[in-house]
């Protein structure tokens, strides 16, 4: 601690010239020997001790906020780092306009001052501050705060006056030091920096430059920029801020010879006399950024799996090719390629095998295309080939496109060696030629897709060309699909029933529930039209569950009415059957409507087995335990795998109507029916023949031992009220 100093009297009138001279001499002596380091602290400490101030600080006067950053802050005998000086806004505003500011009653002059001084133990009453001015304006102020009201204003001003020049100088040094520190930090940034003189001779480089180029500082100092970087500043242009500047992206070589892309910015630097003194070259290695942008660009336009152009790239090329074909009066073709049975590979061998197949297909197809054509992958197992120019003759163009389409199918259909086995797929191809009358570039994909769909329907592994009739059919299907989505909500679905009879006696043994659709204000839509559309989406699940619930509801109603129908058959689609909650839903409906399980027969087609054999058997056995019966519908017209038939827990085979229709004219149909009945007999199944329309057909079935039949001979499918009358009639007939 310093020796106690005589305090300056509180009132100027009690201060003698001799006392002032003594104090001033002591201040001068103490500060004269004080180096720059610690000057601010010593000055504040002495002023506070001599004046009796409780706090003293030097703070910036640049900001317009109540809390200003202190350069140095002293309070109650110690210095506090990083202190913010809380000053009332009104006091701060006054300080900006007054060289010396003094208050003997802070509470009255600045009522808000006390509220911003929470750390002062005693209330502040007095305040004195002096601006520290520099050539470029006010930079800071020195301030003292007092717990007493009496402030020796004139004495403090006179005491500080001899030291203002030194204080100003020290502040300038501090600012210069801070500026140099900031410049050093900026210089050693992640951005490479080269400083040269006015003749482009290198005088300094930073660490980032070394990291980017591989050159050490001692290897380049004194060299010309042109020796290091060819043509570093071809033309400096005047920037918006008035400076001369050059900026470019340039290919450069590192010390090891590696090429990279460098972004360069060169700025001319002038001295105080406005003479060119230096150039500063900023440089960044942007190779990684460019590579990333190129990768993003590639992903935006190319398929990641196969490397082929994607849908976005195809659309752009298609529009350009279409317009060029119109101008040059040539004919092009768009081929839509969809792989056949690709899903089977994905399901059985996994997606890795599926991805490998797609890559192999892409590689094979790329070997077939001409220069100027474009092969793209749309996604999944769909590819598109754009043939840009097939000449100006439509027949010749069609012939060439057809040849290419068949070659594609042949190439894709060749076996694929995979893990000691050969995988087999095929392809269906739809083709549309362009440009046509009224045709736009946007139409082409849709038209080729429509033709491809027709190729699938025609048996796969075939080529189909688009025509307007296909589009009309596709538009009709789309319209029907959209309308069908609202059919359930609008209560447009109806349940019809076709009676089933005993072949031997004619007794009514059951009925098949059949769904019908009658849009509001329109006639009935044939199931052959809307069921395939529903099966293409998940609509078939909702429709199937509606049919099942309505069937249970009517069975319950008829039991309560005393109408006895031994069995009701309900068709179940493959999608509906394999729904995770199907078995639980069936059980819940039977419980809710009090249905005897033996009265419900679920009809499934052989397609439920495809790809789901074990799941199908497990789920059928689960439902069989509840007492339900199962029929294989349309037997002989589909998959007809006898190996699965012997494992499936079914009770009945239903012979498809296509085998009944031509009996007795077609002996082959009669042989097939006879074989099915015989097979069922040996396996312990009953047999129902569908589509029986004549007595000759019924007589043949009776002779072969067929169990049940249904068809127009007995009744067409009828609505609920007609079915109720039908049950009553046969119930009374066989009751006698």
N, C-alpha and C positions, 0 to 999 in steps of 0.2 A: 504493500500500500504506500502511496505517496504521502509525504508530510502534509498535514492539514494546511490549507491555504486560507488566507484571510478572505472572507466572503465580501463581495461587493455590496455595499449598503443598499438596502431595498429602495431608498428614495434618492434621486439624483442630487437633491439639495444637501444630503449628508455626505456626499462623496467629494473628497478633496482632490485637487490636481495631483498632489503627491501620492495619494493612494492609487489613483488611476495609473500614474506613471509606473509605480511599483508592480502593479498587477500586469500591465502591458509588457514590462521588461521580462517578468517571469514567463509569460506566455511566449514571447519572442524567443527567449533562451531555450525553452523546452521544445519548441517546434522547429527551431533552426537546426538542431542536431538530429531531428527525426527524419529518417528516410521516407521515401514514398510508401513503402510497405509499413502500414500502421499509422500513416499521417492522419487519416480521417478519424480513427479511433482515439488518438491522442488529443486532437482538437476538440472533439465532442466531450471527452472525459474532463478536460480542463475547464471548458466553458460551463459544463454542468456543475462542477465542484465550486467554481468561483461564483456562479450566479445562484446556486441553490435550486437548480431545476431538478425535477424528478425524472424527466426523460429528455433525451436529445437525439436528433436523427438528421441524416441527410437522405433525402428521397427524391426520386424522379418526379418531374412535373410534366410528363408527356401525356399521360392518360387522363381520361375524364371520368374516373371512377372514384368512389369514396375510399377505396383501399389501394394505396400506392406502394409499389415495391421500394423498400428502403435500400440505399447503398450501404449504410451503416446505421445501426440502431443501438442506443444505450439506454438502460433503465435501471435505476436503483443499484448502481455500482457494477453492472455487468452488461456485456454485449450479447445480443441475441441475433442469430443468423436467420436469414430468410424471412425477416419480419415484414409484415405489411403495415404501413402506416395508415391508421384509420383517421380520415379527416372528413369533416362535414362538407357537403357539397357547396354550401354557401361560403364557408371559409376558403375552400379551394378556389372558388371563383374570384374572391377578393384578392387572393394571393397572386393570381395571374396578372393583375393590374397594378399591384403596389410593390415597390422594391422592398419596403419594410412594412410589416404588418404586426400590430400589437393589440392585444385585448386584455383589459384588467377585470373583465366580468364575462367569462365565456357563457355562463348560463343565460345572461341577458342578450349578449351580442350574437351568440350562436347556440340557440336552445338545443339543437340536435347533436352538438359536439359531445356532450357527456354520454349520450346513448351509444356512441361508437367507441367508447373507451372502457370496455368491461374489465380490463386487467389492472386498472389503476386502483390501488387500495383506497386512496382518499380522493374526493372529488377534485377535479381540475378547475382552477379559477383563472389563472393567467396563461397567456400564450404570446410567443414572439417568434417571427420568422423573417428570414432574409433571402431574397432571390439570389441565385448564382447564375449570372448571365454569361453567355458566350457569343461569339460573333454570329452564329447561325440561330440565335434566339435563346429563350429561357430553357434551361435543361433540367435544373434541380432547385431545391431550396434547403436551407438549414433551419431547423426549428427547435425551439425549447418549450417545454410545458412546465407549469408551476402549480403547486397546490395552494400557494398564496396568491392573492390578487395583485400585490405590489410587484411590478415588473420594471427593472431599470432599463427602459427602452433605449434611451439615448446612449447610455453607457455601453450596453451590449452592441449597439450599432457601431459605436466608435471603437470598441475592442476588436470587432471582427474586420473592420475596414483594412488594416495593414495586411491581413492574411487572405484577402479575397483573390488577389492575383495568384498566390500559391494554390489556393483551393481550386481556382479555375483550371490552373495548369494540371493539378493532380487528377481532376475529373477528366480532362482531355486525355491524359495518359491512360486512365482506367478504360475510357471508351476505346482508345486505340488498342489496348491489350485485349479487350473483349472482342473487338473486330478481328484482330489477328487470330485469336483462338477460334472464332467462328469460321474464318477463312481457312484455317488449317484443317478443321473438321470437314468443311465443304470440299477442300482439295483432296482429302483422302476419302472421298465417297466411293460408291460402287461404280460410278461413271468414270471412265478413263479420261485423263486430262493431260494435254501437252501444251506447254507455254514456249513460244519462240519469240525471238526479237523481231524487229521490223524487217529483217532480211531472211526470215523463216529459219533461222538457226535455233535449234532446240536448246533451251536453258533450264527446263525443269519438266519432269513427268511425275505422276503419282503412282501409287502401288497398283491401282486398278488397271492402269495402262500396262504395267508389267504382267499382270494376271491375264489380260486379254491378248496381248501380242506375243508374250514370251520373252521380250527384250528387257534386260535390266537397265536401270538408269545410267550406269557408267558406260553402257554400250551405245547410247544414243545421244548423250549430251555433246553439244558441239556440231552434231550432224545437221544437215539441211532436212527440212520436212520432206522435200522431194526425193531425198535418198531413201527415206523410210517408207513414205507413202507416195506412190506415183500420182502426180497432179492433185495435191491435197486441197487446193483452193483455186479452182479454175476461174471462178468469178464471184467476188463478194458483191452482194447487192444490198441496197439500203433497206433496212427493216422498218417496221412501223414506229419503233422507238427512236429512229434516227441513226442507229448504229449500223455498221457494215457487217453483213453476215452471209454465210454460205452454209447450205444444208443439203445432204444427199445420202442415199444408201449405196454403198460401194462394196464390191468384192475385194477383200484384202487377203494377204498371206501372213500367217504367223511365222515366227522365227523357224519353226520346224517344217515349214512349207505347206502346212494345212490351210486350205481355203475357208474363209468364213465371210459372213455378211456383216458389214459395219455401218452403223448410222453415225455420220459425222456432222458436227456443227462447228463452224469456225467463226469467231468474232474478233473484230479489230479493236484494240485498246489504245486510247489516247492519253497523253500526260496532261499536266495542268496548262501547258502552253498549246494544247490542242494539236500536238504533233503525234503522229503514229509511232508508238513505242513497242507494242507487242501484239502478237496474235495468240489467242487461246483456242485450242482445238479440243472439243469434247467428243468422246467416242464411246459407243456402246456396241457390244457384240449381240446382234439381234438374230443370230442364226437359229437359236432354239425357238424364238417367237415365230419366225417365218415358217420353220418346220411344223410348229404346232398349228399355225393358221392353215398351212397346206393340208395337214392331216384333217383338220375340221372341214376344210373345203372338200377333201376327198370323201369323207364320211357323209357329207351332205349330198353328194352326187353319185357315190358308188356303194355297192353292196359290200358289207364287211366280210361276209363269208366267202363269196365267190370272186370278188373283185370286179364284177360286172357293173355297168351303169344301173342305177336304181330307177324307181318310178319317176322321181323328180327329173333326173337327167333325161329319161326317155320322153317325158312330156315336152321338154324344151326342144329336143332333137326332132320329135314328131311334128311339132308345129312348124319348125323351120323346113323340114323335108316336105311337108304337105304344101306349104306356100311355094317352094321351089318347083315342085311337080306341076302345080297349076300354071306357073309362069313359063316353064319350059315345055309344057304339054307332053309330059311323060307320065307313065303309070308306075306307081309303087304298090307295095303290099305290106300288110301288117299281119304277122302270124302269132297267134296266141297259143302257147304250148303249156299243157297241164299234164303232169306225170300221173300215170295210172297205177293204182295200188301202192303208192308211196307211203300212205298211212300205215299199211301193214308192216312195213319195215320199221317205221318209227315205233309202232306199238310193240313189236316183238323183239327188236334188237336195240332199241333206245335211240335217243336223239343224236348221239355221237355218230352212229352208223348212218342215220338220216342225213346229217350234215356232210358226211363223207360222200354219200351218193350225190347230193346236190353239187358238190365240188367236181365230182367226176362228170356229171352231166354238163356242167358249164364248160369244162375243159373239152369235152367231145364236141359240143356245139360250136365252140370258138374255132375249131378246125374246119368247119364247114362254111363259114361266112366269108363273103367277098370284102375287098377293101371298099369302104364307103357305106357298108351296111352296119347295123347296130344290133347287138345282142344284149338284152337287159334281163335282170331278174326283178320281178315285181314284189316278191315275197313268198314265203312258203315254198310250194313246189310249182310255182308259175313263172314261166319265162316268156319273153316276147322277142321276136326277130323282126326288125324293120329292114325291108328290102327297098332301097331308095329309088332305084331306076331299073325297070323291067322293060324298057322300050316304050313305043307309042301305040302298039297294037293291043287292045284289050284281050282278044283270044290268046295271043302269044304270052301276054303277061300272066293270064290265068294259068296257062299251061306250065310256065316256068315256076310260078308260086306253088302249084300242085306238086311238081317234081321235088322242089325244096322241102315241102311239107312231108312228103313220103320218106325222103331221105332222112329228115330229122327223126321221124318215128323209128325208122330202121336203125339209126345210129344209137338212139336212146335205148332201144329194146335189146341190144346186145348184152349178154350176161356181164355181171360185175363180180370179179373175184374178190372175196372178202372172208378172211379168217377161215381158210380151208373149205369154203363153200362158194357157190355162185348165187348172186342175188339177181332177181328178174323184176323189171318194171317195164311199163310201156308208156305211151304218150298219146294224147288226143290233141288235135290241132284245128283251130278255127282260123279262117283267113278272111280278111276284107281287103279289097282293092281300093285304091284312091288315086286321084280325086274323083268323086262322083257327083252327080247332080244333087244340089242341096246339101251336100256332105260338108262337115267341118272337121278340123283336126281333132276337136274334142269328141267327135262321134267314133273315131277309129277304134279306140280301146274297147269301148262298149260293144261295138259291132263284132270285133274279133272274139271277144269274150262270149258273146251270144252264140256265135258259130261254134266255138269250142264246146259250149254246153250241149249243143246239138250233136257234136261228135261223140261226146260222152254217152248221150242217150241212144245213139245209133250203134252202140256196142264197143266203144273205145278203140284205140289204135287205128284211128281213121282220120281223114281230112275232110272238113266241111267248109264250104264257102258261104259267106253271109249273103242273105237276101232280105228284102223288105218284109216278107212274110214272117221271118224269124223275129224281126224287131217288133212287129205287131203282137206276136205271141209272147215275147219277153215283156212288153209293156202290159199286156193283159195279166201275166203272171204277177208282175209287181203290184198292179192295182188290186188284184185278188188277195195278195199277201197282206197289203195294208188294210184292206177291208176285213180280212179274217182276224186280224189282231183285235179288232173291236167287237167281233161277233159275240164273244162270251159276255162282255160287259153289257152289250145291247140286247142280250137274251135272244139271239137270232138262231141259236142251235136247237135242234129238235131231236128227239129220240124216236126211232122207228124200230119195229120188231118183225123179224121173219120167222114164222113158226117152223118147228122141226118135228118130224113124225117118225114113228117106227115103220120100217120098210115092210115088215111082215104083216102088221095088223092095222097100220094107219093111225095108231094111237098118238095123240099129242104128247110129246115127251119133253118139249122145251121150246126155246126161241133164241135167236141171235139178236142182240141189241146192235143197232146200226145208227150212226150219227148222220143227220141231215142238216143242211144249212139253207136258211131262207132269209136273205137280206131284206130289210124293211122295204116293202113296196115292190118286191121282185119275186120271181118264181124260184123254186128250189134249185140249188146248185148241185150238180152231180158230185158224189164223193170222189169219183175218178179224177175230177178237176182240182178239188181243194185239199184232199188228203195228201197227195204228193208234195204240194206246196207247204203244208203244215209239217211234213216230215223233214223238210229241208232245214227247218229251224226248231227251236224248242217249243213252238206252238203245239206240236203234237202231244207234248207232255201235259200241258194244261187241258187240251181238248180230251185226251184220253182219261185224265182224272175226272173230268166233268161227266163223261160217259159212264165211268165206273160208279160214281156217286149217284147219278140219276137212276142207274140200273138197280142199285141197292134200295133206293128210295121207292121205286115202283114195286119191287118184290115185297117190300114191307107193306105197302099200301094194299097190294093184291091179297096178301095173306089176311090182312084185317077185313077185307071185303069177302073173304071166303073163296077167292079164286085160286085154284091150285095149279101152279105151273111147276112141274118137277125140277126144271133146270133152266137157268138163263146163262147164255154164253156171251162173254164180253171180250172184244178184241183189245189186245195190249201191244203197243208198238215196242220196238227194240229200245228206243230212247227212254220210253216210259218205264219199261221193265228194269232197266239198268240204273234208274234214278236211285240215289242212296236211300231215300225214304219210302220207296215203293212198297215194300213188304209191310212196313209199319202203318202206312196209309191204308192198305187193304184191310189189315186187321182192325184198324180203328173204325172203318166204315161198316164192317160186318157187325161190330159190337154196337155201334150207334143205332143201326137199323134192324138189329135182332135177326140177322140173316143166318139161316142154317147153312154152314159151310158146304154141305153136300149139294146145295142148290146153285152154287156159283161155279161156272166153268170159265177159265181164262184161256183164250185162244191166242197163241203166239206163233209167229212165223219162224222158219228155220234161221232167219237172219239174226235172231237174238243170240245164237251160239257164236257167230263170227267174232273172233278176237276176244270172246268173253266166256269160253266154254266152262271153266271151273266156277266162275261167279254165277253163271246161269244155272248150273246144276245145284249149287249150294242154295241159291235163292228159291228155286223151285221146290227143293226138298223142305226148306223152311216153311213154305206156304202149304205144301202137302200135309205137313204135320197138323195144320189147322183144319184139314178136311177138304180143301179145295181140289178141283179136278183141272187137268190141263189137256188142251188139244193142240196138235200141230196143224196150223191152218195152211191152206194152199199146198198141201204135200205133193211133191213131185214137180212143182213148178219153180223151185228155187234151188237152194244149196243141196238138200237131200243127202246129207252125209249119214250113211248107215252106221258108221263107227260112233257118231254122236247119238244117233237114234236109240241104240241099245243102252246107252248110259242115261239118257234123259228120263226122269220120272213122270212120263206122260201117260194119259189114259186113253187118248183117242187120236186118230188120224182123220183129217178132213181132206177128201179128194177134191182137187181144184176143178172148177166148172169147165175149164178148157178141155178136160179129158172126158167129160160127160156129154158135152154139147153135140158131138157127132155120132153118138151111139144111137142106133145100131149100124150106121152107114160105114163107120171107120173101124175096121177090125183091129188096127193097132191100138186105138184108144181102149177098145174092149179088153185087149190083152193087158194093157197097163193097169186098168182098173181091177181086173181079175188078180194081177200080181200083187197089187197094193192090199187088196182085201185078204189075200192069202197070207201075206207078210204080217199084217196086223193080227190075224188070227193066231199065228204062231208066237207072236210077241205078247199076246194077251190084251190087245187094244181093241176097242170098238172103232167103227168106221162110220163117218157121216159123209154122204155124197152131196155136193153143192150143185146148184143149177139144174135140178131135175125138172124138166118141162113136159115130158111126154110119158104115156103109160108104157110104151115100149122100153124106155130107159128105166123106169121103175121096175118093170118085170125082169129086165136083165140084172138089175141090182139084187132083186129078191133071189134069183137063181144062184147068184154068186155068194150069197150070204152076207150082204151089206146090212149093217145094223140100222142106221138112221138116214134120213134124207131131208133136204129142204130145197125149195125152188118154186117156180111159178105154177107147177102142177098142183100144189096144195094152196099156196098163197104167195103173193108178192110181199115185200116189206110194207107194214101198215103202221099208222100212228097209234098212240096209246089207247084212245077210246075204241078203235077198231080191234085192237089186240084184246082188250077186255071182253068185247063181245065174242071174239073168236074163242077165247078160253072158256067162256060160259057155254058156248055151243058144244064144244068137244067134251067139256066136263059133264054136261047132261047126257050126251050121247053114250059115253062109256060107263056112265053110272047105271044105266038100265040093264 
